[in-house]
Amino acid sequence: MEDRLEILLSNARIRCNLTHSNLCQTYAPEGSVFAEEYIGEKVETKAGWSYPSVDEDWLLGYRQEVQDFVEAVAHGYEPLADGQLGRDVVEVLYAAYVSAEEGRRMELPVNAGRTPDTGGAGDVAV
């Protein structure tokens, strides 16, 4: 099922996907068509297909993450995204880089046997 809105103009095309992935897409044969519009961070040209930001703060989740953290501190509960979640994400990304570089499957946790207080080498599960 496709859940989108498509607008065809005489000099451009706008496609809005009503999901988080590629929420809005635009096409313009020349960059001057959207010269005055903010398309997104680090966009080299506005010609061709682009993925304009509808609301970067909301779409990237920063506003919700910061709001949850502030409310957690104010009301004394654990935030949804805590330090352990951040550590787990870094571990998965690190394992992905190692896997790509070495061409092998990585087992998680990568640093099995390490202890935070000693930093000992421990056994690495591969």
Order of alpha helices (4+ residues) and beta strands (2+ residues): beta-beta-beta-beta-alpha-alpha-alpha
